[in-house]
Amino acid sequence: MGLYIVIIGGGGVGYELARSLSESNLDVVVVEKNRAQARRLDNSLDIMVVEGNGASVTILEKAGVKKADILIAVTEIDEINIISCMLAKRFGVPITVGRVRDADYLHDSSGLTREQIGIDIVINPERATAAEISRILHFPEASDIEYFYRGKVMMLGLAVGEETGVTGKPLSRLSLPPGCIVVGINNPREGFIVPGGKDIVHPGDKIYIAGSTEVLRDISWLLHHEKTRIRQVAILGGGMTGLQLAKMIEAGQNPFTTVLLEKDPERCRELSRELSRTLVLNEDVTKLAYSEEEGIRQADALIAVTGDDPTNMLVSAIARQRGIKKVVAEVRDPQYMPVYHTLGINSVVNPRLVAASQILTLTRREKIVSLQILEDERAEVVELILTDSARVTGRKLSEANLPRGLLIGSIVRQEKVIVPNGETRLQSGDHLVIFMLPEISQSLDRYFAGGRNKKVRFKEETEK
């Protein structure tokens, strides 16, 4: 029997979650107060939609909260999310996930403990998005970067230039350093594949490489151009994401000089009180093309997080035209993704996918540690722990009969990173980093799941 999941809020994050979960054949109910949004959900997704306030006992009962395995509250209002989770706990829901922007609710000074608030797992999309951008700034050659198993395993997304050493040959003949492997190729014309040894990388492709962090920290062998050096960062937009990013930069051990532009004078005053080493400027970011501010003219990296997709797209294009080395844009509506690629801007971060990745980890039966959804939802990367009872435990990879479209990129065993081959035998307790196409993700249970009860496992994982 599948999980029964209640989602409170059918906006950006809620819609993305509902879509992903329904495609995995799970029972999903979305509670949405806005009538137009509720109709959109009902017309476009194969789910049950309940129109109403998720903080209402009557509405929650109508949504079937008493039989829910997980309740996920992701409305734009913290208070509604908290009340929904509180009520869900009273109804005996094992796992509650709540989107909370205001950190004051989670401090001891609020007068409420985490148990009283009723939220097992707190999601903050803006903070998670800022953390994603911060990682990109620290590795500017890459358009995507993810870490697994306490940072021992890294995955990089890289745009392939005309004169690199990886083009024109089958992957089996590439002279990659030991400890890494190409796990994905995105060809603009032919689409996304999880490759085999016969596949070829072409100029203009985007490739994903996974392996030991120590090996991948120096990728000059692949790029054939001078390493991008970030000294000065310009953040456009002083909303929650911009503020969180500036705070992370200030708290880090990096030498970045940071300038933050925000057009609202009152918000600028608030930002100046919150930040100590960031220069806050009151300026309309859409006038970037005419800006003579020294902090902008000298920026090595520009981060567009205004909260408005067309504005982010405009200022990103201007930044590229002005020769800024690294441009990172927040994109809220996935329909804009192809436009960024056309502009040559490969570093885009989607808060919906970042938040959905965190939450989707809870809905899988395998002992999943983390799950990442790559841009345009073309692929997923999963880190999981192999159990004794999994079907593939004890088998060589060549004997596991894994489907095409699924590739084990790295194994961490006894703190050692292994890039496996057909002779590698999978062992209980292995940490596997798996790269796969979305349509293959439904097959994970067949190969990697044990036979334990879902609710028990979820409780154990969230209590760690």
C-alpha angles and dihedrals in degrees: 000000000000128000119274109221128187117199119195109206126029099208126112100311094033093050092049091050094047091050094049095044095046090051087056089058095248123145106255131182121184122200111204127172098197110084096210092049091047090054091049090054092046093049099044106036134053094236140104114261124199116193113218149066114317090211091064120100091212093053093046091052089049088053090054097249092161091069097038120124093194133017117198117191112194106153120137090252118079094202093056091049092050094047091047091054092045091053092044090057090051088055090051100252105168098214129030126184121192134188107224121175099173108075090197089079089062098047122098088241090069089075092233128100122220088254092053092049087053098221118130095182125025119210122197109177094187093053091044090050091049090051090052091052091046090056090051091051090055091052103033097170090068128073091200130026130176131172127210136188098021092317097304093114123050133189120200131191111208135181109229117227131208097261105041127124097241102066130099098018133094111259090243089065098047117116097225117164114262110267102046140074139188105249102172142022124195111195112189091219104037102030134229126334139174095226137226129205093275096055119106131216116225131197109273094032122123113226131195118214124190130188147090113352090222091059096043097048089083110048098156086117087068104039104048093204138089113287113258110247119203116204104145126039127195116199115198111203129036099215124120094289094049092047094048091049093050090050091051091050091049092049094048130091094240128115095233120144108211133207121184122197121202127165098206109086094204092050089050090057090051091049092049089055092050098045129060107179100030123095107226115204127191100223139133104247092208086071091060091118090065098038117122094181107138092224090060098041091052098041117129092189131031121197117198109202103143094135091242118096099207090049092049089049093049096049092043090055091048091049091052090049091052091053100249105169100223126028121183121182133190110223119191101178113056091211088077094058096091090051091058091051090051089053090052094247106137100168106082126149123202114200090202092059093043092054094040091052091056094049099040089063087074095057099060125092095217119088091264118182097183141352128200127192112209122221118292087016090266095138145006130219117206130188112200141163116239114231131208092251098050114119095237097047111120094015130113113244089245088058098044095081092216113185122255108262093047122089131174101221100180142005124203111204122170090346092305121119114227125189098206131221132188092283095054111113116215115231135197110265094029115142105225125197105203126191115199148155115257094246090057094053091082088065095058093093091058093059109023110024124100125213100257126128112269099222093050092049093048091052092050094048095049094046092059 
